[in-house]
Amino acid sequence: MISYSIHVLDARGTVALATTIRCKDDLDALAEGVRHSGLHAVEIWDGQRLVARVKLNNAPLNVADAHSL
């Protein structure tokens, strides 16, 4: 199991809350991030490495979200 951080983002994109989760891999951590995206956008981190950004309610990505891929 790997420790990941989920950062909950406020409306300005600033980290409002961070929590640590344990997942088997990046995909498992991403699924957990999607579950946390119901009220806020989130970022999933593995130490200093950004794994993914998930938009509010897991909204579809578009060209402007290229930094999220």
C-alpha positions as CSV (number, residue, x, y, z in Angstrom):
1,M,0.0,0.0,0.0
2,I,1.2,3.5,-0.9
3,S,0.3,6.7,1.1
4,Y,-1.3,9.4,-1.0
5,S,-2.5,12.8,0.0
6,I,-5.8,14.1,-1.2
7,H,-5.9,17.9,-1.2
8,V,-9.4,19.4,-1.2
9,L,-9.4,22.7,-3.2
10,D,-11.5,25.8,-2.5
11,A,-13.2,27.9,-5.2
12,R,-9.9,29.8,-5.8
13,G,-7.9,26.5,-6.2
14,T,-6.2,26.8,-2.9
15,V,-5.7,23.8,-0.7
16,A,-8.4,24.0,2.0
17,L,-7.9,20.5,3.6
18,A,-5.5,17.6,3.1
19,T,-5.9,14.0,4.2
20,T,-3.8,10.9,3.8
21,I,-5.1,7.7,2.3
22,R,-3.5,4.4,1.6
23,C,-4.1,2.8,-1.8
24,K,-2.6,0.0,-3.8
25,D,-1.7,2.2,-6.8
26,D,-2.4,5.4,-8.7
27,L,-5.6,4.2,-10.2
28,D,-7.0,3.2,-6.8
29,A,-6.0,6.7,-5.5
30,L,-7.6,8.3,-8.5
31,A,-10.9,6.4,-7.8
32,E,-10.7,7.6,-4.2
33,G,-10.2,11.2,-5.5
34,V,-13.2,10.9,-7.7
35,R,-15.2,9.8,-4.6
36,H,-14.0,12.9,-2.8
37,S,-14.9,15.3,-5.6
38,G,-18.6,15.6,-4.9
39,L,-18.3,19.0,-3.1
40,H,-14.9,20.3,-4.2
41,A,-12.2,19.8,-6.8
42,V,-9.3,17.7,-5.5
43,E,-5.7,16.9,-6.2
44,I,-4.1,13.5,-5.5
45,W,-0.4,13.5,-4.5
46,D,2.2,10.8,-4.0
47,G,4.8,12.7,-2.0
48,Q,6.0,15.5,-4.3
49,R,4.4,14.0,-7.4
50,L,1.0,15.2,-8.6
51,V,-0.9,12.1,-9.6
52,A,-4.1,13.8,-10.8
53,R,-6.5,16.7,-10.5
54,V,-10.2,15.9,-10.3
55,K,-12.7,18.6,-11.1
56,L,-15.8,19.3,-9.0
57,N,-18.2,16.3,-9.4
58,N,-15.7,14.7,-11.7
59,A,-16.7,17.0,-14.4
60,P,-15.4,16.2,-17.9
61,L,-12.0,17.6,-18.8
62,N,-11.6,20.0,-21.8
63,V,-8.7,21.7,-23.6
64,A,-8.4,24.3,-20.8
65,D,-7.7,21.5,-18.4
66,A,-4.6,20.3,-20.1
67,H,-2.6,20.8,-16.9
68,S,-4.9,18.2,-15.2
69,L,-3.8,15.4,-17.5
